[in-house]
Amino acid sequence: MAGIAEWAYMMLLIFTALGAILLSIHILLPWRVRRIFAQQKSLHDEIHIDWSDEEIAFKSERGYFKFRWNDFVKIAESKEVIILHQSDVMFNFIPKRVLSTDQAASMMSHGAG
């Protein structure tokens, strides 16, 4: 009987952990992202992007930033965005809706240094 009770307790722990993970992914994370976007006004600015085979530059009314492609540790994409990872916690999002298919392919061809 003790084996069944231990098994049931383990299953309860596993399902509780899975529930917490699903809650954080589907409810808390999107809420947090929306809140950070609302707070960080620089994310609302229009940004002009230029790139070449050697580098990419971002220009807005707040400043000018230039990176060599090998400055990025990872370049990833989804259906909606290209993400240029400066580190595990710093990155630049580029919405694909502002790029042509050729421009998105050009950007992704640079990979990560």
Secondary structure as GFF3:
##gff-version 3
##sequence-region A 1 113
A	DSSP	alpha_helix	2	23	.	.	.	ID=ss1
A	DSSP	pi_helix	24	28	.	.	.	ID=ss2
A	DSSP	alpha_helix	29	39	.	.	.	ID=ss3
A	DSSP	three_ten_helix	41	44	.	.	.	ID=ss4
A	DSSP	beta_strand	48	51	.	.	.	ID=ss5
A	DSSP	beta_strand	55	60	.	.	.	ID=ss6
A	DSSP	beta_strand	63	68	.	.	.	ID=ss7
A	DSSP	three_ten_helix	69	71	.	.	.	ID=ss8
A	DSSP	beta_strand	74	77	.	.	.	ID=ss9
A	DSSP	beta_strand	81	85	.	.	.	ID=ss10
A	DSSP	beta_strand	91	95	.	.	.	ID=ss11
A	DSSP	three_ten_helix	96	98	.	.	.	ID=ss12
A	DSSP	alpha_helix	101	108	.	.	.	ID=ss13
###
